[in-house]
Amino acid sequence: MNDSSEGKFEELINIVKRLKAPDGCPWDREQTNASLLPFFLEEVYEVIESVDNENWSELKEELGDILLHVIFQAVLAEENGHFSIEDSLVNISEKLVRRHPHVFGDAQADEAFHAKQNWESAKHKEKNRQSRLDGVPKTLPALIRAQRLQQKASYAGFDWDEVEQVWDKIHEEIQELKEAQSNSAKEHISEEIGDVLFSVVNLARFLDIPAEDALRKTNQKFTERFAQVEAELKKRGKTVEDSSLEEMDEIWNAVKKHKS
C-alpha cells in the first residue's frame, strides 16, 4: 500500500468513527457486530454476482462496501476494548508469512496443491485441532462445506488417485439411490441423495471446479431459459398453466439450441 492508499484507508476509518460519534448517524450508532452480519453477507454475495457478471465497475464499488464492513466491525471491536484494526492487520501479515514457508522460509512447494497443503498443515498445528476437518464452519452453504471438507481431507492425503475412481463412486452412489427409491424408504432415499450430491461435489473438487459456483450459474441459466419459455408462450397468447409439457419442452429445446 502506497502513501496515498494508506491515507485513503485512514480516511475511511475516520469517516466510520465520525458516523459512530454521539453527533453522528443514529443508525450507525445503534449497530453492533452481530446486527451488521446480514448486511455484510449481502455485500459478499453482491461481490460474487459482480465477478460472475465480469462487471468490474460494480466490483470496485462492492469491494469498497466490503472494506466498509471490515472497518465498521473493527471500530466496534475497538470501542468495546477487544482489538483494533491495526491488530487485525498485524495478525494477517504474520499469518501470511508463517503459513507460506515455501515463500518466506525453506519449505518447498512447486505446485499450488503443495502450497495449500503447507497452509493447511501449519493451520492445523497452530489451532491445535483434533481433526484435519475441524474449522470448516457448519453454517457454510452445504455445497461449499462439502467441497472444503473434501479439500482438507485431500491435503491430508485422503484422496483418489485418478478421476475414474471418482466416477466409479458416483455410479455406485446412484445405484444405491435407485435401490433406496425402489424400496420407498424416504429416510434412506434422503441419505442416498446426500451421498450422490457429495460424490458429485467430489468430482467438481477433483477437477478443480467450485461446485457452488457451477450450480449458481446453472440456476441462473435455468431462470433465464424458463423466462424465455414464458415469453414465447405469452406471444402465443398462452400461459404455462394452459400449456402442455410437450409444448414447453419444444420451446425450451429451441431456446437451448439457440444459446448453444
CORMO-V497989 format. One record per helix or strand. SS is the DSSP state (a for helix, b for strand). FROM is the first residue (numbers start at 1). TO is the last residue. If there is no record, write none. Layout:
{{SS;FROM;TO} {SS;FROM;TO}}
This chain:
{{a;3;20} {a;26;30} {a;37;52} {a;56;79} {a;85;98} {a;101;104} {a;112;127} {a;142;155} {a;163;182} {a;186;206} {a;211;235} {a;245;259}}
